[in-house]
Amino acid sequence: MILALLLCLAQAAWAQEIDSSVRPPTNPRLVGPVVVAEPQPAVVADAALATKAAVLPEGAMESSLRPERRPKRLAERIAALKSTSNAPGLDLSGQPPGDDIDLAAVPPPSKKEERKKKREKASMKGSVCGVAAIKGEEISRIKSKVKGCGVEDPVAVTSVAGVRLSQAATVDCSIAKALNSWVDEVAQPAFDGKLVEMQVAAHYICRSRNNIKGAKISEHGKGRAIDISAFILSNGKVLTVQNNYNKLLRRIYKAACGYFKTTLGPGSDGYHEDHFHFDTSARKGGAYCR
């Protein structure tokens, strides 16, 4: 009897050890009253949401299943990006597509193209005023104590249209370009391409017109004038304005009126009997050709 009672007690203790949990028992003092939440409807109608929002206390927030409308500025920005991305030649980001050129498949430049590039590069070497045919160098601004004299952007020109100047002429680019065009389109063709040099009688110098005391400052004093006294050909022949003012020289002098604002020469005023005076002075009444 005693043995049976001991077996029963051992089985009860073993069962209690199996059913026990490692979680400590809950302290009844820390547990509040159980609150059972009321069931909420799965879907709320728009009218119900509006009514409920109206009675919400101040500062409370209510979630909505409907997304808020985009601000007007954001909507316009998105529409603009979409229209740009749909433009031809652009990817979805609105940027031009990358170059997918196989550089290995591009043939190298031919010898003819390489020679052309070298000629173009060489033609600009030593040029001024942005014209390949005008050779020389840019020089510093010329200042003067005499009012009216000086050159803002002077250049020292040594040749125009392949024709040498007897001395480097200090002028501005307006007279350099006009002289270059006149030689290229008028003088050189008139001499059948044999013109190699021109004799420069005067370029920049701060003085009055015709060296008359009290007269206005000459265009030479502003770097906008040049005087040519002779033409030298490839065969060595020299044609001077003073001694060889023949039909040919008259023709090229008359044509200069279309390139310069002022042209003065033999028979014009008595001061230019031995040279051609060309300048680019701005004149209200048009070109002055005598």
C-alpha positions as CSV (number, residue, x, y, z in Angstrom):
1,M,0.0,0.0,0.0
2,I,2.8,2.4,0.9
3,L,4.7,1.5,-2.2
4,A,1.6,2.3,-4.4
5,L,1.2,5.6,-2.7
6,L,4.8,6.6,-3.3
7,L,4.4,5.7,-7.0
8,C,1.4,7.9,-7.4
9,L,3.1,10.9,-5.7
10,A,6.2,10.5,-8.1
11,Q,3.9,10.4,-11.2
12,A,2.1,13.6,-10.1
13,A,5.4,15.4,-9.5
14,W,6.8,14.4,-12.9
15,A,3.6,15.6,-14.7
16,Q,3.8,19.0,-12.9
17,E,7.5,19.4,-14.0
18,I,6.5,18.7,-17.6
19,D,3.6,21.2,-17.6
20,S,5.7,24.1,-16.0
21,S,6.9,26.9,-18.3
22,V,10.1,28.8,-18.3
23,R,8.0,32.1,-18.6
24,P,7.5,33.6,-15.1
25,P,3.9,34.0,-14.0
26,T,2.2,37.3,-14.6
27,N,2.0,39.6,-11.7
28,P,-1.7,40.3,-11.2
29,R,-1.0,43.8,-9.8
30,L,0.6,44.9,-13.1
31,V,-2.2,43.8,-15.4
32,G,-4.9,46.4,-16.0
33,P,-8.4,45.8,-16.9
34,V,-8.9,44.0,-20.1
35,V,-10.4,46.3,-22.8
36,V,-12.2,44.7,-25.7
37,A,-12.0,46.8,-28.8
38,E,-15.1,47.4,-30.7
39,P,-15.1,45.9,-34.2
40,Q,-14.6,48.4,-37.0
41,P,-16.2,48.2,-40.5
42,A,-13.8,47.1,-43.2
43,V,-14.9,49.8,-45.7
44,V,-16.1,53.2,-44.8
45,A,-18.2,55.2,-47.3
46,D,-17.1,58.7,-48.4
47,A,-20.0,60.3,-46.7
48,A,-19.2,58.5,-43.4
49,L,-15.5,59.6,-43.7
50,A,-16.6,63.2,-44.2
51,T,-18.9,63.1,-41.2
52,K,-16.3,61.5,-39.0
53,A,-13.6,64.0,-40.1
54,A,-16.0,66.8,-39.2
55,V,-16.4,65.6,-35.6
56,L,-12.7,64.8,-35.0
57,P,-11.2,66.8,-32.2
58,E,-8.6,69.6,-33.1
59,G,-5.1,68.2,-33.6
60,A,-6.4,64.6,-34.4
61,M,-5.4,62.9,-37.7
62,E,-7.5,60.6,-39.6
63,S,-6.0,58.3,-42.3
64,S,-7.7,58.0,-45.7
65,L,-7.5,55.4,-48.4
66,R,-7.8,58.0,-51.1
67,P,-4.4,59.6,-52.0
68,E,-4.1,63.4,-51.8
69,R,-4.0,65.4,-55.0
70,R,-0.6,66.6,-56.3
71,P,0.2,70.3,-56.0
72,K,-0.4,72.2,-59.2
73,R,3.3,73.1,-59.7
74,L,4.4,69.5,-59.2
75,A,1.8,68.3,-61.7
76,E,3.0,70.8,-64.3
77,R,6.6,69.8,-63.8
78,I,5.8,66.1,-64.3
79,A,3.9,66.9,-67.5
80,A,6.8,68.9,-68.8
81,L,9.3,66.1,-68.1
82,K,7.0,63.6,-69.9
83,S,6.7,65.8,-73.0
84,T,10.5,66.3,-73.1
85,S,11.2,62.6,-72.7
86,N,8.9,61.8,-75.6
87,A,10.8,64.2,-77.9
88,P,12.6,62.6,-80.8
89,G,16.3,62.0,-80.1
90,L,15.9,62.0,-76.3
91,D,15.8,59.1,-73.9
92,L,13.3,58.7,-71.0
93,S,15.4,60.9,-68.8
94,G,15.1,63.8,-71.3
95,Q,18.8,63.7,-72.2
96,P,20.3,63.0,-75.6
97,P,21.3,59.4,-76.1
98,G,24.9,58.6,-75.8
99,D,27.1,58.2,-78.8
100,D,27.4,54.6,-79.7
101,I,29.9,55.1,-82.5
102,D,32.5,52.4,-82.9
103,L,35.7,54.4,-83.1
104,A,37.5,51.5,-84.5
105,A,35.2,51.5,-87.5
106,V,35.8,55.2,-88.3
107,P,38.4,55.4,-91.1
108,P,41.5,57.7,-90.4
109,P,41.7,61.0,-92.3
110,S,43.1,60.7,-95.8
111,K,46.4,62.3,-96.7
112,K,44.5,64.9,-98.7
113,E,42.5,65.9,-95.6
114,E,45.6,66.0,-93.4
115,R,47.3,68.3,-95.9
116,K,44.3,70.5,-96.0
117,K,44.2,70.8,-92.2
118,K,47.9,71.6,-92.2
119,R,47.4,74.4,-94.8
120,E,44.6,75.9,-92.8
121,K,46.6,75.8,-89.6
122,A,49.6,77.3,-91.3
123,S,47.5,80.0,-93.0
124,M,46.4,81.3,-89.7
125,K,49.9,81.4,-88.3
126,G,51.1,84.9,-87.8
127,S,47.8,86.4,-88.9
128,V,45.9,89.2,-87.2
129,C,42.4,90.6,-87.3
130,G,41.0,87.1,-87.6
131,V,41.9,87.0,-91.4
132,A,44.5,84.5,-92.5
133,A,45.8,86.7,-95.3
134,I,46.6,89.6,-93.0
135,K,50.0,88.9,-91.5
136,G,51.5,90.8,-88.6
137,E,51.2,91.0,-84.9
138,E,49.0,92.5,-82.2
139,I,50.7,95.3,-80.3
140,S,49.9,97.2,-77.1
141,R,47.3,100.0,-77.0
142,I,48.6,103.3,-78.2
143,K,48.0,106.2,-75.9
144,S,48.6,109.9,-76.5
145,K,48.6,113.1,-74.6
146,V,47.1,114.8,-77.6
147,K,43.4,114.6,-77.6
148,G,42.1,112.5,-80.5
149,C,45.2,110.5,-81.1
150,G,45.8,106.9,-80.1
151,V,44.7,103.4,-81.1
152,E,42.7,101.1,-78.9
153,D,43.5,97.8,-80.6
154,P,46.5,98.4,-83.0
155,V,48.2,95.8,-85.1
156,A,51.5,96.0,-87.0
157,V,50.7,94.6,-90.4
158,T,53.5,93.2,-92.6
159,S,51.6,91.8,-95.5
160,V,48.0,91.6,-97.0
161,A,46.7,89.1,-99.5
162,G,50.2,87.8,-100.0
163,V,51.7,91.2,-100.8
164,R,54.4,92.5,-98.6
165,L,54.4,96.0,-97.1
166,S,57.7,98.0,-97.3
167,Q,57.4,98.6,-93.5
168,A,55.2,97.3,-90.8
169,A,52.1,99.5,-90.8
170,T,50.6,100.3,-87.5
171,V,46.9,100.6,-88.0
172,D,43.6,99.2,-86.6
173,C,41.8,96.2,-88.1
174,S,39.3,98.3,-90.0
175,I,42.0,99.6,-92.4
176,A,43.9,96.3,-92.4
177,K,40.8,94.4,-93.6
178,A,39.8,97.0,-96.2
179,L,43.4,97.1,-97.6
180,N,43.5,93.3,-97.7
181,S,40.2,93.1,-99.7
182,W,41.2,95.9,-102.1
183,V,44.6,94.2,-102.9
184,D,43.0,90.7,-103.3
185,E,40.1,91.8,-105.4
186,V,41.3,94.8,-107.3
187,A,45.1,95.5,-107.3
188,Q,46.5,92.0,-107.6
189,P,44.1,91.0,-110.5
190,A,45.0,94.3,-112.2
191,F,48.7,93.5,-112.1
192,D,47.9,89.9,-113.4
193,G,49.1,88.4,-110.0
194,K,52.6,90.0,-110.3
195,L,52.2,92.4,-107.4
196,V,54.7,91.4,-104.7
197,E,55.1,94.6,-102.6
198,M,53.6,98.0,-101.8
199,Q,55.5,101.0,-100.7
200,V,54.0,102.5,-97.5
201,A,54.5,106.2,-97.2
202,A,52.7,106.7,-93.9
203,H,50.6,104.8,-91.3
204,Y,50.0,105.8,-87.6
205,I,51.3,109.2,-86.6
206,C,49.8,111.7,-84.3
207,R,49.4,114.9,-86.4
208,S,46.9,117.3,-87.8
209,R,45.4,116.9,-91.3
210,N,47.9,117.6,-94.0
211,N,50.3,118.8,-91.2
212,I,48.4,122.1,-91.1
213,K,48.7,123.8,-87.7
214,G,45.3,124.0,-85.9
215,A,43.6,121.6,-88.2
216,K,41.7,118.5,-87.0
217,I,43.6,115.4,-86.1
218,S,44.3,113.3,-89.1
219,E,42.9,109.7,-89.4
220,H,46.6,108.7,-89.3
221,G,46.6,109.8,-85.6
222,K,43.7,107.3,-85.0
223,G,45.3,104.3,-86.7
224,R,42.6,104.4,-89.4
225,A,44.6,105.5,-92.4
226,I,47.5,104.3,-94.7
227,D,49.3,105.9,-97.6
228,I,50.6,103.9,-100.5
229,S,53.2,105.5,-102.8
230,A,54.4,102.7,-105.1
231,F,53.8,99.2,-106.4
232,I,56.6,96.7,-107.0
233,L,56.1,93.8,-109.4
234,S,57.7,90.3,-109.4
235,N,59.9,91.3,-112.4
236,G,61.4,94.1,-110.4
237,K,59.4,96.9,-112.0
238,V,58.4,99.7,-109.7
239,L,55.4,101.9,-110.5
240,T,55.2,105.1,-108.4
241,V,52.1,107.2,-107.9
242,Q,54.1,110.3,-108.6
243,N,55.8,109.2,-111.8
244,N,53.5,106.4,-113.2
245,Y,50.0,107.5,-112.5
246,N,48.8,105.9,-115.7
247,K,45.5,104.3,-116.7
248,L,46.2,101.2,-114.6
249,L,46.9,103.1,-111.4
250,R,43.9,105.3,-112.1
251,R,41.7,102.3,-112.4
252,I,42.7,100.6,-109.1
253,Y,42.6,104.0,-107.3
254,K,39.0,104.6,-108.5
255,A,38.0,101.1,-107.4
256,A,39.3,101.8,-103.9
257,C,36.4,104.0,-103.3
258,G,34.2,100.9,-102.7
259,Y,36.5,99.6,-99.9
260,F,37.5,102.8,-98.0
261,K,35.5,105.7,-96.6
262,T,38.0,108.2,-97.9
263,T,40.3,108.1,-100.9
264,L,42.7,110.9,-101.9
265,G,45.2,110.9,-104.7
266,P,46.8,113.0,-107.5
267,G,44.5,115.9,-108.4
268,S,42.3,115.7,-105.3
269,D,43.6,118.5,-103.1
270,G,47.2,119.2,-103.9
271,Y,48.4,117.3,-100.8
272,H,48.3,113.8,-102.2
273,E,50.1,114.1,-105.6
274,D,52.7,111.3,-104.8
275,H,50.6,108.8,-102.9
276,F,47.2,107.2,-102.4
277,H,45.6,108.1,-99.1
278,F,43.1,105.5,-97.8
279,D,41.2,105.7,-94.5
280,T,38.1,104.2,-92.8
281,S,36.8,107.3,-91.1
282,A,33.1,107.1,-90.4
283,R,31.3,109.7,-92.6
284,K,27.6,110.7,-92.4
285,G,27.4,111.5,-96.0
286,G,29.0,108.3,-97.3
287,A,32.4,107.7,-98.9
288,Y,34.5,110.7,-99.8
289,C,36.5,110.0,-103.0
290,R,38.5,112.7,-104.7
